[in-house]
Amino acid sequence: MGKLKKSERVKKLYENLFDRTPSDDELANWTTATNSYAGTSKIANTLLENAKGADAQTIANRIKAADYYTQTK
């Protein structure tokens, strides 16, 4: 994602993290809020830390699935 514009990175992260595209307001807000961040990983961490509602549930479900499939028995 290195050569993408900040707004394109935010959009791709939403798609990859939350399985959806951000609303116009979310895209504008997060693009502006993360202007001082250079790296994609910092933007991703910020999105994850601030996930609420269905987005937080999507992440929780992914973690639960990853735990299930990676546990040694």
RAUR-V976156 format. One record per pair of residues at least 12 apart in sequence whose ideal C-beta (glycine too) atoms are under 8 Angstrom apart, sorted by the first residue. I is the first residue (numbers start at 1). J is the second residue. Records with the same first field share a line. If there is no record, write none. Layout:
# RAUR-V976156
I = J / J
This chain:
# RAUR-V976156
1 = 40
2 = 40
6 = 31 / 34 / 35 / 43
7 = 27 / 31
9 = 40 / 43
10 = 22 / 27 / 30 / 31 / 34 / 43 / 47
11 = 27
13 = 40 / 43 / 44 / 47
14 = 26 / 27 / 47
17 = 44 / 47 / 48 / 51 / 55 / 58 / 59
18 = 51 / 54 / 55 / 58 / 59
19 = 58
20 = 55
30 = 43 / 46 / 47
33 = 46
34 = 46
